[in-house]
Amino acid sequence: MEMELKEILENLADAGCTTRDAKIAGELYKNGQEDELIRFLKKCRCSLMEEMHESQRKVDRMDFLIRRAERHAAK
């Protein structure tokens, strides 16, 4: 792999991954377990996507409440 360990760890931190996840990814990288590292990074990505979807659901709920309050205030 061409990416340096430090760069991987910095990107994981920027992405909001846990220290534990960064440690696991670092070990996989150091051990040359590229396939396992890719699989692990994809798993982390899935977790981030789930968080994003949950956040979107919360925003949708807030939008609903705002629209409802605006309709009520306009009466």
PDB file of N, H, CA, C and O in Angstrom:
ATOM      1  N   MET A   1       0.836  -1.185   0.000  1.00  0.00           N
ATOM      2  CA  MET A   1       0.000   0.000   0.000  1.00  0.00           C
ATOM      3  C   MET A   1       0.872   1.236   0.000  1.00  0.00           C
ATOM      4  O   MET A   1       1.934   1.265   0.623  1.00  0.00           O
ATOM      5  N   GLU A   2       0.428   2.230  -0.685  1.00  0.00           N
ATOM      6  H   GLU A   2      -0.434   2.206  -1.191  1.00  0.00           H
ATOM      7  CA  GLU A   2       1.232   3.430  -0.824  1.00  0.00           C
ATOM      8  C   GLU A   2       0.985   4.443   0.289  1.00  0.00           C
ATOM      9  O   GLU A   2       1.853   5.261   0.593  1.00  0.00           O
ATOM     10  N   MET A   3      -0.186   4.388   0.888  1.00  0.00           N
ATOM     11  H   MET A   3      -0.891   3.723   0.641  1.00  0.00           H
ATOM     12  CA  MET A   3      -0.518   5.362   1.908  1.00  0.00           C
ATOM     13  C   MET A   3       0.291   5.082   3.171  1.00  0.00           C
ATOM     14  O   MET A   3       0.468   3.930   3.567  1.00  0.00           O
ATOM     15  N   GLU A   4       0.768   6.132   3.785  1.00  0.00           N
ATOM     16  H   GLU A   4       0.624   7.068   3.463  1.00  0.00           H
ATOM     17  CA  GLU A   4       1.521   5.981   5.019  1.00  0.00           C
ATOM     18  C   GLU A   4       0.562   5.763   6.186  1.00  0.00           C
ATOM     19  O   GLU A   4      -0.581   6.221   6.158  1.00  0.00           O
ATOM     20  N   LEU A   5       1.035   5.065   7.203  1.00  0.00           N
ATOM     21  H   LEU A   5       1.963   4.693   7.225  1.00  0.00           H
ATOM     22  CA  LEU A   5       0.220   4.772   8.374  1.00  0.00           C
ATOM     23  C   LEU A   5      -0.306   6.060   9.005  1.00  0.00           C
ATOM     24  O   LEU A   5      -1.478   6.144   9.371  1.00  0.00           O
ATOM     25  N   LYS A   6       0.556   7.053   9.130  1.00  0.00           N
ATOM     26  H   LYS A   6       1.508   6.986   8.832  1.00  0.00           H
ATOM     27  CA  LYS A   6       0.143   8.312   9.753  1.00  0.00           C
ATOM     28  C   LYS A   6      -1.030   8.934   8.987  1.00  0.00           C
ATOM     29  O   LYS A   6      -1.975   9.444   9.589  1.00  0.00           O
ATOM     30  N   GLU A   7      -0.957   8.885   7.675  1.00  0.00           N
ATOM     31  H   GLU A   7      -0.189   8.471   7.186  1.00  0.00           H
ATOM     32  CA  GLU A   7      -2.020   9.445   6.843  1.00  0.00           C
ATOM     33  C   GLU A   7      -3.326   8.666   7.028  1.00  0.00           C
ATOM     34  O   GLU A   7      -4.403   9.259   7.093  1.00  0.00           O
ATOM     35  N   ILE A   8      -3.227   7.361   7.111  1.00  0.00           N
ATOM     36  H   ILE A   8      -2.352   6.879   7.059  1.00  0.00           H
ATOM     37  CA  ILE A   8      -4.415   6.533   7.343  1.00  0.00           C
ATOM     38  C   ILE A   8      -5.055   6.904   8.670  1.00  0.00           C
ATOM     39  O   ILE A   8      -6.266   7.118   8.740  1.00  0.00           O
ATOM     40  N   LEU A   9      -4.256   6.981   9.716  1.00  0.00           N
ATOM     41  H   LEU A   9      -3.273   6.808   9.660  1.00  0.00           H
ATOM     42  CA  LEU A   9      -4.781   7.289  11.045  1.00  0.00           C
ATOM     43  C   LEU A   9      -5.395   8.690  11.099  1.00  0.00           C
ATOM     44  O   LEU A   9      -6.427   8.893  11.739  1.00  0.00           O
ATOM     45  N   GLU A  10      -4.762   9.653  10.428  1.00  0.00           N
ATOM     46  H   GLU A  10      -3.924   9.488   9.908  1.00  0.00           H
ATOM     47  CA  GLU A  10      -5.309  11.012  10.385  1.00  0.00           C
ATOM     48  C   GLU A  10      -6.652  11.035   9.670  1.00  0.00           C
ATOM     49  O   GLU A  10      -7.586  11.700  10.118  1.00  0.00           O
ATOM     50  N   ASN A  11      -6.752  10.312   8.563  1.00  0.00           N
ATOM     51  H   ASN A  11      -5.993   9.772   8.199  1.00  0.00           H
ATOM     52  CA  ASN A  11      -8.010  10.266   7.813  1.00  0.00           C
ATOM     53  C   ASN A  11      -9.104   9.576   8.607  1.00  0.00           C
ATOM     54  O   ASN A  11     -10.259  10.001   8.564  1.00  0.00           O
ATOM     55  N   LEU A  12      -8.762   8.528   9.323  1.00  0.00           N
ATOM     56  H   LEU A  12      -7.824   8.184   9.358  1.00  0.00           H
ATOM     57  CA  LEU A  12      -9.750   7.857  10.160  1.00  0.00           C
ATOM     58  C   LEU A  12     -10.260   8.791  11.255  1.00  0.00           C
ATOM     59  O   LEU A  12     -11.457   8.831  11.536  1.00  0.00           O
ATOM     60  N   ALA A  13      -9.356   9.531  11.864  1.00  0.00           N
ATOM     61  H   ALA A  13      -8.383   9.498  11.635  1.00  0.00           H
ATOM     62  CA  ALA A  13      -9.759  10.486  12.904  1.00  0.00           C
ATOM     63  C   ALA A  13     -10.649  11.568  12.305  1.00  0.00           C
ATOM     64  O   ALA A  13     -11.662  11.938  12.898  1.00  0.00           O
ATOM     65  N   ASP A  14     -10.276  12.075  11.139  1.00  0.00           N
ATOM     66  H   ASP A  14      -9.453  11.775  10.657  1.00  0.00           H
ATOM     67  CA  ASP A  14     -11.086  13.103  10.467  1.00  0.00           C
ATOM     68  C   ASP A  14     -12.478  12.580  10.117  1.00  0.00           C
ATOM     69  O   ASP A  14     -13.449  13.337  10.112  1.00  0.00           O
ATOM     70  N   ALA A  15     -12.569  11.292   9.827  1.00  0.00           N
ATOM     71  H   ALA A  15     -11.780  10.677   9.831  1.00  0.00           H
ATOM     72  CA  ALA A  15     -13.847  10.681   9.472  1.00  0.00           C
ATOM     73  C   ALA A  15     -14.697  10.396  10.703  1.00  0.00           C
ATOM     74  O   ALA A  15     -15.858  10.006  10.581  1.00  0.00           O
ATOM     75  N   GLY A  16     -14.122  10.590  11.894  1.00  0.00           N
ATOM     76  H   GLY A  16     -13.179  10.907  11.993  1.00  0.00           H
ATOM     77  CA  GLY A  16     -14.878  10.365  13.121  1.00  0.00           C
ATOM     78  C   GLY A  16     -14.809   8.947  13.643  1.00  0.00           C
ATOM     79  O   GLY A  16     -15.622   8.552  14.479  1.00  0.00           O
ATOM     80  N   CYS A  17     -13.850   8.176  13.163  1.00  0.00           N
ATOM     81  H   CYS A  17     -13.189   8.497  12.484  1.00  0.00           H
ATOM     82  CA  CYS A  17     -13.712   6.806  13.637  1.00  0.00           C
ATOM     83  C   CYS A  17     -13.147   6.803  15.056  1.00  0.00           C
ATOM     84  O   CYS A  17     -12.470   7.742  15.475  1.00  0.00           O
ATOM     85  N   THR A  18     -13.436   5.746  15.772  1.00  0.00           N
ATOM     86  H   THR A  18     -13.985   4.983  15.431  1.00  0.00           H
ATOM     87  CA  THR A  18     -12.968   5.637  17.151  1.00  0.00           C
ATOM     88  C   THR A  18     -11.463   5.345  17.195  1.00  0.00           C
ATOM     89  O   THR A  18     -10.865   4.919  16.207  1.00  0.00           O
ATOM     90  N   THR A  19     -10.887   5.583  18.341  1.00  0.00           N
ATOM     91  H   THR A  19     -11.373   5.930  19.144  1.00  0.00           H
ATOM     92  CA  THR A  19      -9.473   5.261  18.560  1.00  0.00           C
ATOM     93  C   THR A  19      -9.259   3.762  18.386  1.00  0.00           C
ATOM     94  O   THR A  19      -8.240   3.325  17.852  1.00  0.00           O
ATOM     95  N   ARG A  20     -10.234   2.984  18.844  1.00  0.00           N
ATOM     96  H   ARG A  20     -11.062   3.339  19.277  1.00  0.00           H
ATOM     97  CA  ARG A  20     -10.157   1.517  18.708  1.00  0.00           C
ATOM     98  C   ARG A  20     -10.104   1.119  17.239  1.00  0.00           C
ATOM     99  O   ARG A  20      -9.293   0.281  16.845  1.00  0.00           O
ATOM    100  N   ASP A  21     -10.975   1.725  16.425  1.00  0.00           N
ATOM    101  H   ASP A  21     -11.635   2.406  16.744  1.00  0.00           H
ATOM    102  CA  ASP A  21     -10.981   1.414  14.993  1.00  0.00           C
ATOM    103  C   ASP A  21      -9.652   1.799  14.344  1.00  0.00           C
ATOM    104  O   ASP A  21      -9.124   1.065  13.509  1.00  0.00           O
ATOM    105  N   ALA A  22      -9.123   2.947  14.734  1.00  0.00           N
ATOM    106  H   ALA A  22      -9.551   3.543  15.413  1.00  0.00           H
ATOM    107  CA  ALA A  22      -7.845   3.391  14.181  1.00  0.00           C
ATOM    108  C   ALA A  22      -6.732   2.416  14.556  1.00  0.00           C
ATOM    109  O   ALA A  22      -5.856   2.118  13.743  1.00  0.00           O
ATOM    110  N   LYS A  23      -6.772   1.927  15.784  1.00  0.00           N
ATOM    111  H   LYS A  23      -7.483   2.169  16.445  1.00  0.00           H
ATOM    112  CA  LYS A  23      -5.756   0.973  16.235  1.00  0.00           C
ATOM    113  C   LYS A  23      -5.839  -0.324  15.422  1.00  0.00           C
ATOM    114  O   LYS A  23      -4.819  -0.863  14.993  1.00  0.00           O
ATOM    115  N   ILE A  24      -7.051  -0.814  15.218  1.00  0.00           N
ATOM    116  H   ILE A  24      -7.880  -0.377  15.566  1.00  0.00           H
ATOM    117  CA  ILE A  24      -7.240  -2.046  14.434  1.00  0.00           C
ATOM    118  C   ILE A  24      -6.732  -1.837  13.008  1.00  0.00           C
ATOM    119  O   ILE A  24      -5.992  -2.667  12.479  1.00  0.00           O
ATOM    120  N   ALA A  25      -7.131  -0.730  12.392  1.00  0.00           N
ATOM    121  H   ALA A  25      -7.731  -0.055  12.822  1.00  0.00           H
ATOM    122  CA  ALA A  25      -6.692  -0.442  11.020  1.00  0.00           C
ATOM    123  C   ALA A  25      -5.173  -0.326  10.952  1.00  0.00           C
ATOM    124  O   ALA A  25      -4.549  -0.816  10.011  1.00  0.00           O
ATOM    125  N   GLY A  26      -4.589   0.317  11.941  1.00  0.00           N
ATOM    126  H   GLY A  26      -5.096   0.715  12.705  1.00  0.00           H
ATOM    127  CA  GLY A  26      -3.132   0.458  11.982  1.00  0.00           C
ATOM    128  C   GLY A  26      -2.429  -0.885  12.066  1.00  0.00           C
ATOM    129  O   GLY A  26      -1.421  -1.109  11.397  1.00  0.00           O
ATOM    130  N   GLU A  27      -2.954  -1.763  12.878  1.00  0.00           N
ATOM    131  H   GLU A  27      -3.774  -1.581  13.422  1.00  0.00           H
ATOM    132  CA  GLU A  27      -2.360  -3.098  13.007  1.00  0.00           C
ATOM    133  C   GLU A  27      -2.482  -3.880  11.702  1.00  0.00           C
ATOM    134  O   GLU A  27      -1.532  -4.535  11.273  1.00  0.00           O
ATOM    135  N   LEU A  28      -3.645  -3.811  11.078  1.00  0.00           N
ATOM    136  H   LEU A  28      -4.417  -3.279  11.427  1.00  0.00           H
ATOM    137  CA  LEU A  28      -3.823  -4.508   9.809  1.00  0.00           C
ATOM    138  C   LEU A  28      -2.852  -3.976   8.760  1.00  0.00           C
ATOM    139  O   LEU A  28      -2.264  -4.744   7.999  1.00  0.00           O
ATOM    140  N   TYR A  29      -2.689  -2.657   8.728  1.00  0.00           N
ATOM    141  H   TYR A  29      -3.166  -2.033   9.347  1.00  0.00           H
ATOM    142  CA  TYR A  29      -1.765  -2.033   7.776  1.00  0.00           C
ATOM    143  C   TYR A  29      -0.328  -2.481   8.046  1.00  0.00           C
ATOM    144  O   TYR A  29       0.389  -2.884   7.131  1.00  0.00           O
ATOM    145  N   LYS A  30       0.086  -2.404   9.320  1.00  0.00           N
ATOM    146  H   LYS A  30      -0.497  -2.076  10.065  1.00  0.00           H
ATOM    147  CA  LYS A  30       1.460  -2.770   9.681  1.00  0.00           C
ATOM    148  C   LYS A  30       1.757  -4.232   9.376  1.00  0.00           C
ATOM    149  O   LYS A  30       2.879  -4.585   9.014  1.00  0.00           O
ATOM    150  N   ASN A  31       0.746  -5.075   9.523  1.00  0.00           N
ATOM    151  H   ASN A  31      -0.165  -4.789   9.818  1.00  0.00           H
ATOM    152  CA  ASN A  31       0.928  -6.508   9.275  1.00  0.00           C
ATOM    153  C   ASN A  31       0.799  -6.878   7.805  1.00  0.00           C
ATOM    154  O   ASN A  31       0.913  -8.047   7.437  1.00  0.00           O
ATOM    155  N   GLY A  32       0.560  -5.875   6.968  1.00  0.00           N
ATOM    156  H   GLY A  32       0.467  -4.926   7.267  1.00  0.00           H
ATOM    157  CA  GLY A  32       0.450  -6.137   5.543  1.00  0.00           C
ATOM    158  C   GLY A  32      -0.826  -6.866   5.143  1.00  0.00           C
ATOM    159  O   GLY A  32      -0.883  -7.480   4.078  1.00  0.00           O
ATOM    160  N   GLN A  33      -1.834  -6.804   5.978  1.00  0.00           N
ATOM    161  H   GLN A  33      -1.788  -6.305   6.843  1.00  0.00           H
ATOM    162  CA  GLN A  33      -3.101  -7.487   5.723  1.00  0.00           C
ATOM    163  C   GLN A  33      -4.030  -6.564   4.929  1.00  0.00           C
ATOM    164  O   GLN A  33      -5.043  -6.083   5.437  1.00  0.00           O
ATOM    165  N   GLU A  34      -3.659  -6.336   3.688  1.00  0.00           N
ATOM    166  H   GLU A  34      -2.836  -6.727   3.276  1.00  0.00           H
ATOM    167  CA  GLU A  34      -4.358  -5.358   2.862  1.00  0.00           C
ATOM    168  C   GLU A  34      -5.823  -5.711   2.630  1.00  0.00           C
ATOM    169  O   GLU A  34      -6.686  -4.839   2.732  1.00  0.00           O
ATOM    170  N   ASP A  35      -6.117  -6.960   2.323  1.00  0.00           N
ATOM    171  H   ASP A  35      -5.416  -7.668   2.240  1.00  0.00           H
ATOM    172  CA  ASP A  35      -7.510  -7.353   2.086  1.00  0.00           C
ATOM    173  C   ASP A  35      -8.357  -7.155   3.342  1.00  0.00           C
ATOM    174  O   ASP A  35      -9.485  -6.667   3.272  1.00  0.00           O
ATOM    175  N   GLU A  36      -7.799  -7.541   4.488  1.00  0.00           N
ATOM    176  H   GLU A  36      -6.883  -7.937   4.545  1.00  0.00           H
ATOM    177  CA  GLU A  36      -8.519  -7.376   5.754  1.00  0.00           C
ATOM    178  C   GLU A  36      -8.695  -5.898   6.085  1.00  0.00           C
ATOM    179  O   GLU A  36      -9.735  -5.498   6.607  1.00  0.00           O
ATOM    180  N   LEU A  37      -7.684  -5.086   5.784  1.00  0.00           N
ATOM    181  H   LEU A  37      -6.839  -5.411   5.360  1.00  0.00           H
ATOM    182  CA  LEU A  37      -7.771  -3.647   6.023  1.00  0.00           C
ATOM    183  C   LEU A  37      -8.889  -3.039   5.177  1.00  0.00           C
ATOM    184  O   LEU A  37      -9.694  -2.249   5.671  1.00  0.00           O
ATOM    185  N   ILE A  38      -8.928  -3.411   3.913  1.00  0.00           N
ATOM    186  H   ILE A  38      -8.274  -4.052   3.512  1.00  0.00           H
ATOM    187  CA  ILE A  38      -9.971  -2.888   3.024  1.00  0.00           C
ATOM    188  C   ILE A  38     -11.348  -3.309   3.535  1.00  0.00           C
ATOM    189  O   ILE A  38     -12.274  -2.498   3.564  1.00  0.00           O
ATOM    190  N   ARG A  39     -11.484  -4.556   3.930  1.00  0.00           N
ATOM    191  H   ARG A  39     -10.732  -5.215   3.906  1.00  0.00           H
ATOM    192  CA  ARG A  39     -12.757  -5.051   4.463  1.00  0.00           C
ATOM    193  C   ARG A  39     -13.146  -4.278   5.728  1.00  0.00           C
ATOM    194  O   ARG A  39     -14.307  -3.908   5.904  1.00  0.00           O
ATOM    195  N   PHE A  40     -12.171  -4.040   6.599  1.00  0.00           N
ATOM    196  H   PHE A  40     -11.228  -4.341   6.456  1.00  0.00           H
ATOM    197  CA  PHE A  40     -12.430  -3.308   7.844  1.00  0.00           C
ATOM    198  C   PHE A  40     -12.825  -1.865   7.554  1.00  0.00           C
ATOM    199  O   PHE A  40     -13.750  -1.339   8.173  1.00  0.00           O
ATOM    200  N   LEU A  41     -12.132  -1.223   6.619  1.00  0.00           N
ATOM    201  H   LEU A  41     -11.380  -1.650   6.116  1.00  0.00           H
ATOM    202  CA  LEU A  41     -12.460   0.162   6.267  1.00  0.00           C
ATOM    203  C   LEU A  41     -13.865   0.250   5.671  1.00  0.00           C
ATOM    204  O   LEU A  41     -14.587   1.214   5.927  1.00  0.00           O
ATOM    205  N   LYS A  42     -14.250  -0.735   4.892  1.00  0.00           N
ATOM    206  H   LYS A  42     -13.664  -1.518   4.684  1.00  0.00           H
ATOM    207  CA  LYS A  42     -15.604  -0.757   4.335  1.00  0.00           C
ATOM    208  C   LYS A  42     -16.642  -0.919   5.444  1.00  0.00           C
ATOM    209  O   LYS A  42     -17.720  -0.328   5.381  1.00  0.00           O
ATOM    210  N   LYS A  43     -16.317  -1.717   6.455  1.00  0.00           N
ATOM    211  H   LYS A  43     -15.441  -2.196   6.506  1.00  0.00           H
ATOM    212  CA  LYS A  43     -17.206  -1.886   7.599  1.00  0.00           C
ATOM    213  C   LYS A  43     -17.361  -0.559   8.344  1.00  0.00           C
ATOM    214  O   LYS A  43     -18.467  -0.186   8.735  1.00  0.00           O
ATOM    215  N   CYS A  44     -16.258   0.143   8.535  1.00  0.00           N
ATOM    216  H   CYS A  44     -15.360  -0.159   8.217  1.00  0.00           H
ATOM    217  CA  CYS A  44     -16.307   1.459   9.189  1.00  0.00           C
ATOM    218  C   CYS A  44     -17.141   2.431   8.367  1.00  0.00           C
ATOM    219  O   CYS A  44     -17.902   3.224   8.920  1.00  0.00           O
ATOM    220  N   ARG A  45     -16.998   2.372   7.062  1.00  0.00           N
ATOM    221  H   ARG A  45     -16.380   1.727   6.612  1.00  0.00           H
ATOM    222  CA  ARG A  45     -17.776   3.242   6.178  1.00  0.00           C
ATOM    223  C   ARG A  45     -19.261   2.961   6.321  1.00  0.00           C
ATOM    224  O   ARG A  45     -20.069   3.888   6.368  1.00  0.00           O
ATOM    225  N   CYS A  46     -19.622   1.694   6.392  1.00  0.00           N
ATOM    226  H   CYS A  46     -18.965   0.941   6.354  1.00  0.00           H
ATOM    227  CA  CYS A  46     -21.035   1.333   6.567  1.00  0.00           C
ATOM    228  C   CYS A  46     -21.585   1.918   7.866  1.00  0.00           C
ATOM    229  O   CYS A  46     -22.711   2.415   7.903  1.00  0.00           O
ATOM    230  N   SER A  47     -20.798   1.857   8.911  1.00  0.00           N
ATOM    231  H   SER A  47     -19.884   1.453   8.881  1.00  0.00           H
ATOM    232  CA  SER A  47     -21.234   2.436  10.184  1.00  0.00           C
ATOM    233  C   SER A  47     -21.453   3.938  10.057  1.00  0.00           C
ATOM    234  O   SER A  47     -22.425   4.476  10.586  1.00  0.00           O
ATOM    235  N   LEU A  48     -20.551   4.608   9.359  1.00  0.00           N
ATOM    236  H   LEU A  48     -19.761   4.171   8.929  1.00  0.00           H
ATOM    237  CA  LEU A  48     -20.702   6.051   9.156  1.00  0.00           C
ATOM    238  C   LEU A  48     -21.933   6.362   8.316  1.00  0.00           C
ATOM    239  O   LEU A  48     -22.625   7.348   8.571  1.00  0.00           O
ATOM    240  N   MET A  49     -22.212   5.531   7.320  1.00  0.00           N
ATOM    241  H   MET A  49     -21.650   4.730   7.113  1.00  0.00           H
ATOM    242  CA  MET A  49     -23.397   5.732   6.495  1.00  0.00           C
ATOM    243  C   MET A  49     -24.669   5.564   7.330  1.00  0.00           C
ATOM    244  O   MET A  49     -25.628   6.316   7.153  1.00  0.00           O
ATOM    245  N   GLU A  50     -24.682   4.595   8.225  1.00  0.00           N
ATOM    246  H   GLU A  50     -23.903   3.985   8.368  1.00  0.00           H
ATOM    247  CA  GLU A  50     -25.832   4.412   9.105  1.00  0.00           C
ATOM    248  C   GLU A  50     -26.037   5.634   9.995  1.00  0.00           C
ATOM    249  O   GLU A  50     -27.167   6.079  10.197  1.00  0.00           O
ATOM    250  N   GLU A  51     -24.942   6.172  10.525  1.00  0.00           N
ATOM    251  H   GLU A  51     -24.025   5.810  10.360  1.00  0.00           H
ATOM    252  CA  GLU A  51     -25.033   7.388  11.340  1.00  0.00           C
ATOM    253  C   GLU A  51     -25.592   8.546  10.518  1.00  0.00           C
ATOM    254  O   GLU A  51     -26.419   9.319  11.003  1.00  0.00           O
ATOM    255  N   MET A  52     -25.140   8.658   9.285  1.00  0.00           N
ATOM    256  H   MET A  52     -24.468   8.030   8.892  1.00  0.00           H
ATOM    257  CA  MET A  52     -25.610   9.728   8.415  1.00  0.00           C
ATOM    258  C   MET A  52     -27.109   9.573   8.150  1.00  0.00           C
ATOM    259  O   MET A  52     -27.850  10.555   8.193  1.00  0.00           O
ATOM    260  N   HIS A  53     -27.549   8.363   7.879  1.00  0.00           N
ATOM    261  H   HIS A  53     -26.947   7.565   7.844  1.00  0.00           H
ATOM    262  CA  HIS A  53     -28.969   8.129   7.616  1.00  0.00           C
ATOM    263  C   HIS A  53     -29.813   8.439   8.849  1.00  0.00           C
ATOM    264  O   HIS A  53     -30.902   9.003   8.735  1.00  0.00           O
ATOM    265  N   GLU A  54     -29.315   8.073  10.016  1.00  0.00           N
ATOM    266  H   GLU A  54     -28.431   7.615  10.109  1.00  0.00           H
ATOM    267  CA  GLU A  54     -30.038   8.379  11.248  1.00  0.00           C
ATOM    268  C   GLU A  54     -30.124   9.892  11.449  1.00  0.00           C
ATOM    269  O   GLU A  54     -31.165  10.411  11.852  1.00  0.00           O
ATOM    270  N   SER A  55     -29.033  10.590  11.169  1.00  0.00           N
ATOM    271  H   SER A  55     -28.187  10.168  10.841  1.00  0.00           H
ATOM    272  CA  SER A  55     -29.053  12.053  11.267  1.00  0.00           C
ATOM    273  C   SER A  55     -30.046  12.651  10.288  1.00  0.00           C
ATOM    274  O   SER A  55     -30.739  13.613  10.619  1.00  0.00           O
ATOM    275  N   GLN A  56     -30.126  12.095   9.088  1.00  0.00           N
ATOM    276  H   GLN A  56     -29.563  11.313   8.819  1.00  0.00           H
ATOM    277  CA  GLN A  56     -31.073  12.595   8.093  1.00  0.00           C
ATOM    278  C   GLN A  56     -32.511  12.376   8.561  1.00  0.00           C
ATOM    279  O   GLN A  56     -33.372  13.232   8.356  1.00  0.00           O
ATOM    280  N   ARG A  57     -32.766  11.228   9.189  1.00  0.00           N
ATOM    281  H   ARG A  57     -32.067  10.533   9.356  1.00  0.00           H
ATOM    282  CA  ARG A  57     -34.112  10.975   9.718  1.00  0.00           C
ATOM    283  C   ARG A  57     -34.464  12.014  10.789  1.00  0.00           C
ATOM    284  O   ARG A  57     -35.600  12.483  10.850  1.00  0.00           O
ATOM    285  N   LYS A  58     -33.501  12.366  11.622  1.00  0.00           N
ATOM    286  H   LYS A  58     -32.578  11.984  11.572  1.00  0.00           H
ATOM    287  CA  LYS A  58     -33.742  13.373  12.663  1.00  0.00           C
ATOM    288  C   LYS A  58     -34.024  14.735  12.047  1.00  0.00           C
ATOM    289  O   LYS A  58     -34.916  15.454  12.498  1.00  0.00           O
ATOM    290  N   VAL A  59     -33.267  15.088  11.019  1.00  0.00           N
ATOM    291  H   VAL A  59     -32.543  14.504  10.652  1.00  0.00           H
ATOM    292  CA  VAL A  59     -33.496  16.364  10.318  1.00  0.00           C
ATOM    293  C   VAL A  59     -34.886  16.361   9.684  1.00  0.00           C
ATOM    294  O   VAL A  59     -35.596  17.364   9.739  1.00  0.00           O
ATOM    295  N   ASP A  60     -35.272  15.247   9.088  1.00  0.00           N
ATOM    296  H   ASP A  60     -34.695  14.431   9.043  1.00  0.00           H
ATOM    297  CA  ASP A  60     -36.603  15.140   8.486  1.00  0.00           C
ATOM    298  C   ASP A  60     -37.693  15.351   9.532  1.00  0.00           C
ATOM    299  O   ASP A  60     -38.696  16.011   9.260  1.00  0.00           O
ATOM    300  N   ARG A  61     -37.503  14.797  10.723  1.00  0.00           N
ATOM    301  H   ARG A  61     -36.688  14.261  10.945  1.00  0.00           H
ATOM    302  CA  ARG A  61     -38.481  14.985  11.802  1.00  0.00           C
ATOM    303  C   ARG A  61     -38.566  16.452  12.201  1.00  0.00           C
ATOM    304  O   ARG A  61     -39.654  16.984  12.423  1.00  0.00           O
ATOM    305  N   MET A  62     -37.412  17.098  12.291  1.00  0.00           N
ATOM    306  H   MET A  62     -36.529  16.667  12.111  1.00  0.00           H
ATOM    307  CA  MET A  62     -37.402  18.521  12.650  1.00  0.00           C
ATOM    308  C   MET A  62     -38.088  19.346  11.567  1.00  0.00           C
ATOM    309  O   MET A  62     -38.849  20.261  11.881  1.00  0.00           O
ATOM    310  N   ASP A  63     -37.834  19.041  10.320  1.00  0.00           N
ATOM    311  H   ASP A  63     -37.216  18.298  10.066  1.00  0.00           H
ATOM    312  CA  ASP A  63     -38.490  19.750   9.215  1.00  0.00           C
ATOM    313  C   ASP A  63     -40.004  19.604   9.311  1.00  0.00           C
ATOM    314  O   ASP A  63     -40.742  20.565   9.096  1.00  0.00           O
ATOM    315  N   PHE A  64     -40.461  18.401   9.634  1.00  0.00           N
ATOM    316  H   PHE A  64     -39.861  17.620   9.809  1.00  0.00           H
ATOM    317  CA  PHE A  64     -41.889  18.165   9.795  1.00  0.00           C
ATOM    318  C   PHE A  64     -42.452  19.051  10.903  1.00  0.00           C
ATOM    319  O   PHE A  64     -43.493  19.682  10.720  1.00  0.00           O
ATOM    320  N   LEU A  65     -41.779  19.103  12.042  1.00  0.00           N
ATOM    321  H   LEU A  65     -40.933  18.590  12.190  1.00  0.00           H
ATOM    322  CA  LEU A  65     -42.249  19.922  13.156  1.00  0.00           C
ATOM    323  C   LEU A  65     -42.249  21.405  12.806  1.00  0.00           C
ATOM    324  O   LEU A  65     -43.167  22.134  13.180  1.00  0.00           O
ATOM    325  N   ILE A  66     -41.230  21.846  12.096  1.00  0.00           N
ATOM    326  H   ILE A  66     -40.484  21.254  11.792  1.00  0.00           H
ATOM    327  CA  ILE A  66     -41.158  23.254  11.684  1.00  0.00           C
ATOM    328  C   ILE A  66     -42.315  23.596  10.762  1.00  0.00           C
ATOM    329  O   ILE A  66     -42.992  24.605  10.963  1.00  0.00           O
ATOM    330  N   ARG A  67     -42.549  22.762   9.749  1.00  0.00           N
ATOM    331  H   ARG A  67     -41.998  21.943   9.586  1.00  0.00           H
ATOM    332  CA  ARG A  67     -43.665  23.014   8.821  1.00  0.00           C
ATOM    333  C   ARG A  67     -45.000  23.032   9.556  1.00  0.00           C
ATOM    334  O   ARG A  67     -45.859  23.871   9.283  1.00  0.00           O
ATOM    335  N   ARG A  68     -45.162  22.113  10.475  1.00  0.00           N
ATOM    336  H   ARG A  68     -44.464  21.431  10.696  1.00  0.00           H
ATOM    337  CA  ARG A  68     -46.409  22.050  11.253  1.00  0.00           C
ATOM    338  C   ARG A  68     -46.594  23.311  12.079  1.00  0.00           C
ATOM    339  O   ARG A  68     -47.688  23.873  12.126  1.00  0.00           O
ATOM    340  N   ALA A  69     -45.522  23.757  12.734  1.00  0.00           N
ATOM    341  H   ALA A  69     -44.633  23.301  12.697  1.00  0.00           H
ATOM    342  CA  ALA A  69     -45.589  24.962  13.565  1.00  0.00           C
ATOM    343  C   ALA A  69     -45.857  26.196  12.691  1.00  0.00           C
ATOM    344  O   ALA A  69     -46.616  27.084  13.079  1.00  0.00           O
ATOM    345  N   GLU A  70     -45.236  26.242  11.524  1.00  0.00           N
ATOM    346  H   GLU A  70     -44.620  25.521  11.208  1.00  0.00           H
ATOM    347  CA  GLU A  70     -45.458  27.374  10.621  1.00  0.00           C
ATOM    348  C   GLU A  70     -46.908  27.414  10.140  1.00  0.00           C
ATOM    349  O   GLU A  70     -47.512  28.485  10.069  1.00  0.00           O
ATOM    350  N   ARG A  71     -47.458  26.262   9.815  1.00  0.00           N
ATOM    351  H   ARG A  71     -46.967  25.393   9.873  1.00  0.00           H
ATOM    352  CA  ARG A  71     -48.874  26.220   9.387  1.00  0.00           C
ATOM    353  C   ARG A  71     -49.781  26.668  10.505  1.00  0.00           C
ATOM    354  O   ARG A  71     -50.751  27.388  10.270  1.00  0.00           O
ATOM    355  N   HIS A  72     -49.477  26.253  11.716  1.00  0.00           N
ATOM    356  H   HIS A  72     -48.689  25.668  11.907  1.00  0.00           H
ATOM    357  CA  HIS A  72     -50.295  26.620  12.867  1.00  0.00           C
ATOM    358  C   HIS A  72     -50.194  28.129  13.132  1.00  0.00           C
ATOM    359  O   HIS A  72     -51.185  28.785  13.455  1.00  0.00           O
ATOM    360  N   ALA A  73     -48.972  28.663  12.987  1.00  0.00           N
ATOM    361  H   ALA A  73     -48.168  28.131  12.724  1.00  0.00           H
ATOM    362  CA  ALA A  73     -48.776  30.104  13.225  1.00  0.00           C
ATOM    363  C   ALA A  73     -49.435  30.957  12.161  1.00  0.00           C
ATOM    364  O   ALA A  73     -49.801  32.101  12.432  1.00  0.00           O
ATOM    365  N   ALA A  74     -49.594  30.434  10.967  1.00  0.00           N
ATOM    366  H   ALA A  74     -49.297  29.505  10.747  1.00  0.00           H
ATOM    367  CA  ALA A  74     -50.196  31.197   9.870  1.00  0.00           C
ATOM    368  C   ALA A  74     -51.717  31.307   9.986  1.00  0.00           C
ATOM    369  O   ALA A  74     -52.338  32.110   9.290  1.00  0.00           O
ATOM    370  N   LYS A  75     -52.308  30.509  10.854  1.00  0.00           N
ATOM    371  H   LYS A  75     -51.803  29.856  11.419  1.00  0.00           H
ATOM    372  CA  LYS A  75     -53.781  30.519  10.989  1.00  0.00           C
ATOM    373  C   LYS A  75     -54.257  31.705  11.787  1.00  0.00           C
ATOM    374  O   LYS A  75     -55.459  31.867  11.995  1.00  0.00           O
TER     375      LYS A  75
END
